[in-house]
Amino acid sequence: MSRWRQLPNHHWEKIPPDYCPGCGSGWPQDGPWRPTERAMGCGCHGIGTRHTAWGCRICGALVAEGRDEVTRWGVAHTPVGLPADARWGIPEQG
């Protein structure tokens, strides 16, 4: 289950993991160094399963919550040329 916070405008957003497992950089909740966020589809838990993927602005690593098998990511969800050692799976935040 993801962690969430409410913004002053009453919208909700996910809180990123504390740091990048690729380079160790701390990930802030706000500002230009906050990691990018996207949804990643896969079939690991049945058709239509979606994971939150965070992109590190420092090293370019892609970190998927709740997804540990990084070598089987589909090309539709992985930037072109991203090597397997720049892909990380972490437990679901919560």
N, CA, C and O of each residue as an XYZ file, in Angstrom:
376
protein
N       0.836     -1.174      0.000
C       0.000      0.000      0.000
C       0.880      1.236      0.000
O       1.813      1.321      0.799
N       0.615      2.177     -0.857
C       1.425      3.374     -0.981
C       1.139      4.373      0.131
O       0.060      4.394      0.722
N       2.134      5.190      0.389
C       1.968      6.288      1.341
C       1.472      7.510      0.565
O       1.907      7.752     -0.560
N       0.576      8.266      1.158
C      -0.014      9.435      0.519
C       0.068     10.631      1.443
O       0.203     10.485      2.658
N      -0.016     11.833      0.850
C      -0.130     13.053      1.642
C      -1.110     13.984      0.951
O      -1.268     13.959     -0.269
N      -1.765     14.807      1.762
C      -2.719     15.760      1.214
C      -2.022     17.094      1.017
O      -1.334     17.586      1.911
N      -2.206     17.672     -0.158
C      -1.607     18.957     -0.498
C      -2.508     20.094     -0.024
O      -3.677     19.863      0.287
N      -1.976     21.333      0.038
C      -2.793     22.468      0.466
C      -4.050     22.677     -0.392
O      -5.048     23.208      0.094
N      -4.003     22.262     -1.661
C      -5.167     22.416     -2.537
C      -6.160     21.258     -2.389
O      -7.084     21.122     -3.191
N      -5.965     20.429     -1.362
C      -6.833     19.298     -1.019
C      -6.717     18.113     -1.978
O      -7.504     17.173     -1.878
N      -5.763     18.133     -2.898
C      -5.480     16.970     -3.727
C      -4.552     16.041     -2.943
O      -3.936     16.445     -1.957
N      -4.467     14.802     -3.397
C      -3.599     13.823     -2.767
C      -2.505     13.418     -3.740
O      -2.742     13.334     -4.945
N      -1.302     13.166     -3.219
C      -0.218     12.646     -4.051
C       0.555     11.592     -3.273
O       0.589     11.598     -2.043
N       1.170     10.693     -4.021
C       1.978      9.637     -3.399
C       3.286     10.225     -2.882
O       3.841     11.163     -3.455
N       3.751      9.654     -1.798
C       5.044     10.034     -1.228
C       6.083      9.071     -1.793
O       5.908      7.855     -1.705
N       7.158      9.596     -2.372
C       8.171      8.693     -2.936
C       8.956      7.972     -1.844
O       8.942      8.391     -0.687
N       9.640      6.889     -2.209
C      10.545      6.236     -1.243
C      11.576      7.256     -0.747
O      11.763      8.303     -1.367
N      12.234      6.955      0.352
C      13.169      7.901      0.960
C      14.429      8.151      0.141
O      15.010      9.234      0.209
N      14.850      7.157     -0.631
C      16.099      7.308     -1.385
C      16.084      6.400     -2.609
O      15.265      5.487     -2.717
N      17.001      6.671     -3.522
C      17.166      5.850     -4.718
C      18.059      4.662     -4.377
O      19.171      4.860     -3.887
N      17.602      3.429     -4.624
C      18.457      2.274     -4.352
C      19.620      2.168     -5.336
O      20.578      1.439     -5.080
N      19.549      2.885     -6.454
C      20.619      2.840     -7.444
C      21.835      3.653     -7.061
O      22.963      3.168     -7.145
N      21.608      4.917     -6.631
C      22.735      5.799     -6.331
C      22.770      6.272     -4.883
O      23.745      6.888     -4.451
N      21.707      5.986     -4.131
C      21.675      6.367     -2.725
C      21.244      7.799     -2.466
O      21.224      8.230     -1.314
N      20.897      8.550     -3.510
C      20.467      9.940     -3.333
C      19.141      9.988     -2.581
O      18.233      9.202     -2.851
N      19.040     10.920     -1.636
C      17.787     11.109     -0.920
C      16.745     11.724     -1.844
O      17.055     12.626     -2.624
N      15.526     11.243     -1.757
C      14.444     11.764     -2.590
C      13.520     12.634     -1.760
O      12.857     12.142     -0.847
N      13.471     13.931     -2.068
C      12.572     14.815     -1.328
C      11.126     14.645     -1.788
O      10.863     14.109     -2.864
N      10.202     15.107     -0.962
C       8.793     15.046     -1.327
C       8.406     16.174     -2.269
O       7.419     16.062     -2.997
N       9.171     17.260     -2.264
C       8.865     18.431     -3.088
C      10.104     18.893     -3.842
O      11.226     18.479     -3.548
N       9.876     19.752     -4.810
C      10.973     20.410     -5.491
C      11.444     19.689     -6.738
O      10.907     18.649     -7.121
N      12.472     20.271     -7.370
C      12.932     19.744     -8.656
C      13.620     18.389     -8.575
O      13.753     17.718     -9.599
N      14.061     17.962     -7.394
C      14.743     16.675     -7.279
C      13.815     15.549     -6.845
O      14.255     14.417     -6.646
N      12.511     15.867     -6.698
C      11.537     14.807     -6.430
C      11.564     13.856     -7.628
O      11.579     14.318     -8.769
N      11.571     12.544     -7.397
C      11.612     11.619     -8.537
C      10.340     11.713     -9.374
O       9.272     12.067     -8.875
N      10.478     11.389    -10.644
C       9.307     11.355    -11.516
C       8.457     10.151    -11.122
O       8.971      9.159    -10.605
N       7.166     10.246    -11.370
C       6.246      9.175    -10.995
C       5.452      8.748    -12.212
O       4.987      9.585    -12.985
N       5.297      7.450    -12.380
C       4.477      6.923    -13.472
C       3.875      5.596    -13.051
O       4.308      4.990    -12.070
N       2.882      5.152    -13.788
C       2.273      3.848    -13.544
C       2.905      2.841    -14.500
O       3.126      3.135    -15.675
N       3.189      1.660    -13.982
C       3.786      0.600    -14.785
C       2.842     -0.595    -14.777
O       2.521     -1.124    -13.713
N       2.404     -1.014    -15.932
C       1.533     -2.177    -16.027
C       2.341     -3.453    -16.137
O       3.423     -3.466    -16.725
N       1.811     -4.527    -15.566
C       2.457     -5.829    -15.703
C       1.421     -6.905    -15.431
O       0.273     -6.608    -15.099
N       1.824     -8.129    -15.570
C       0.934     -9.241    -15.340
C       1.376    -10.115    -14.189
O       1.011    -11.289    -14.130
N       2.163     -9.560    -13.263
C       2.716    -10.380    -12.183
C       1.647    -10.885    -11.221
O       1.813    -11.952    -10.630
N       0.565    -10.150    -11.053
C      -0.513    -10.565    -10.154
C      -1.827    -10.670    -10.906
O      -2.896    -10.502    -10.320
N      -1.754    -10.945    -12.184
C      -2.954    -11.021    -13.009
C      -2.979     -9.888    -14.020
O      -2.233     -8.917    -13.900
N      -3.820    -10.018    -14.989
C      -3.908     -9.028    -16.059
C      -4.363     -7.691    -15.485
O      -5.284     -7.634    -14.671
N      -3.719     -6.640    -15.910
C      -4.107     -5.301    -15.494
C      -3.490     -4.814    -14.203
O      -3.891     -3.768    -13.694
N      -2.530     -5.536    -13.657
C      -1.861     -5.085    -12.439
C      -1.026     -3.847    -12.762
O      -0.377     -3.789    -13.806
N      -1.044     -2.860    -11.868
C      -0.268     -1.639    -12.067
C       0.604     -1.392    -10.841
O       0.190     -1.625     -9.706
N       1.800     -0.923    -11.092
C       2.743     -0.565    -10.035
C       3.117      0.904    -10.211
O       3.083      1.436    -11.320
N       3.472      1.547     -9.105
C       4.026      2.893     -9.201
C       5.514      2.757     -9.478
O       6.212      2.003     -8.799
N       5.993      3.480    -10.468
C       7.421      3.484    -10.802
C       7.963      4.894    -10.587
O       7.359      5.876    -11.018
N       9.089      4.976     -9.925
C       9.745      6.250     -9.636
C      11.028      6.334    -10.451
O      11.785      5.366    -10.525
N      11.273      7.484    -11.060
C      12.478      7.696    -11.854
C      13.430      8.646    -11.150
O      13.050      9.764    -10.801
N      14.660      8.209    -10.942
C      15.661      9.037    -10.265
C      16.183     10.112    -11.219
O      16.601      9.811    -12.337
N      16.156     11.346    -10.772
C      16.643     12.463    -11.597
C      18.165     12.582    -11.553
O      18.745     13.341    -12.331
N      18.821     11.845    -10.655
C      20.277     11.890    -10.548
C      20.933     10.841    -11.439
O      21.765     11.172    -12.284
N      20.553      9.559    -11.249
C      21.238      8.478    -11.969
C      20.398      7.839    -13.079
O      20.919      7.045    -13.862
N      19.110      8.173    -13.156
C      18.261      7.626    -14.211
C      17.649      6.273    -13.898
O      16.971      5.692    -14.745
N      17.880      5.755    -12.679
C      17.313      4.461    -12.306
C      15.784      4.525    -12.301
O      15.199      5.580    -12.057
N      15.154      3.399    -12.570
C      13.706      3.264    -12.520
C      13.387      2.282    -11.399
O      13.879      1.154    -11.397
N      12.565      2.713    -10.446
C      12.275      1.946     -9.240
C      10.785      1.648     -9.195
O       9.972      2.572     -9.142
N      10.416      0.377     -9.214
C       9.009     -0.020     -9.207
C       8.623     -0.579     -7.842
O       9.292     -1.467     -7.314
N       7.537     -0.053     -7.273
C       7.036     -0.549     -5.995
C       6.304     -1.866     -6.198
O       5.483     -1.997     -7.106
N       6.605     -2.832     -5.357
C       5.917     -4.111     -5.389
C       6.308     -5.008     -6.540
O       5.599     -5.965     -6.851
N       7.419     -4.714     -7.171
C       7.872     -5.501     -8.329
C       9.322     -5.861     -8.137
O      10.178     -4.976     -8.149
N       9.630     -7.132     -7.960
C      11.025     -7.509     -7.717
C      11.716     -8.134     -8.909
O      12.946     -8.166     -8.945
N      10.974     -8.635     -9.892
C      11.576     -9.263    -11.066
C      11.790     -8.200    -12.140
O      10.903     -7.949    -12.956
N      12.968     -7.577    -12.140
C      13.206     -6.442    -13.021
C      13.581     -6.830    -14.449
O      13.445     -6.009    -15.357
N      14.043     -8.044    -14.670
C      14.473     -8.426    -16.014
C      13.300     -8.725    -16.938
O      13.496     -8.863    -18.145
N      12.095     -8.827    -16.408
C      10.932     -9.162    -17.216
C      10.029     -7.961    -17.481
O       8.901     -8.130    -17.944
N      10.504     -6.758    -17.196
C       9.705     -5.574    -17.475
C       9.489     -5.456    -18.970
O      10.403     -5.708    -19.755
N       8.314     -5.083    -19.358
C       8.009     -4.921    -20.774
C       8.652     -3.670    -21.352
O       8.880     -2.695    -20.636
N       8.941     -3.699    -22.637
C       9.579     -2.549    -23.285
C       8.670     -1.324    -23.289
O       9.158     -0.198    -23.385
N       7.368     -1.522    -23.188
C       6.448     -0.387    -23.160
C       6.582      0.412    -21.866
O       6.151      1.563    -21.808
N       7.170     -0.178    -20.836
C       7.261      0.484    -19.537
C       8.682      0.847    -19.144
O       8.903      1.421    -18.077
N       9.638      0.524    -19.984
C      11.038      0.760    -19.669
C      11.649      1.686    -20.719
O      11.510      1.429    -21.915
N      12.326      2.766    -20.294
C      12.965      3.637    -21.277
C      13.929      2.860    -22.172
O      14.599      1.932    -21.719
N      13.991      3.239    -23.411
C      14.861      2.575    -24.379
C      16.305      2.628    -23.893
O      16.811      3.690    -23.532
N      16.954      1.484    -23.889
C      18.358      1.407    -23.510
C      18.632      1.359    -22.018
O      19.794      1.343    -21.613
N      17.581      1.334    -21.176
C      17.816      1.272    -19.735
C      18.306     -0.126    -19.366
O      17.556     -1.092    -19.503
N      19.559     -0.253    -18.899
C      20.085     -1.585    -18.585
C      19.425     -2.167    -17.340
O      18.848     -1.436    -16.535
N      19.514     -3.473    -17.192
C      18.897     -4.158    -16.054
C      19.440     -3.655    -14.719
O      18.708     -3.648    -13.730
N      20.720     -3.229    -14.665
C      21.266     -2.762    -13.385
C      20.783     -1.367    -13.005
O      21.111     -0.879    -11.923
N      20.006     -0.712    -13.876
C      19.385      0.577    -13.553
C      17.904      0.407    -13.228
O      17.184      1.396    -13.090
N      17.445     -0.834    -13.106
C      16.061     -1.143    -12.762
C      16.049     -1.731    -11.356
O      16.839     -2.619    -11.035
N      15.161     -1.235    -10.540
C      15.097     -1.693     -9.154
C      13.671     -1.990     -8.780
O      12.759     -1.266     -9.177
N      13.466     -3.035     -8.030
C      12.168     -3.356     -7.454
C      12.258     -3.218     -5.946
O      13.221     -3.677     -5.332
N      11.264     -2.592     -5.354
C      11.232     -2.415     -3.914
C       9.869     -2.865     -3.393
O       8.903     -2.911     -4.154
N       9.781     -3.199     -2.098
C       8.477     -3.559     -1.540
C       7.509     -2.388     -1.653
O       7.919     -1.228     -1.704
N       6.242     -2.703     -1.690
C       5.203     -1.682     -1.720
C       5.356     -0.792     -0.495
O       5.518     -1.294      0.617
N       5.306      0.537     -0.688
C       5.458      1.482      0.417
C       4.203      1.450      1.288
O       3.095      1.256      0.788
N       4.380      1.637      2.553
C       3.207      1.661      3.425
C       3.530      1.790      4.862
O       2.627      1.822      5.697
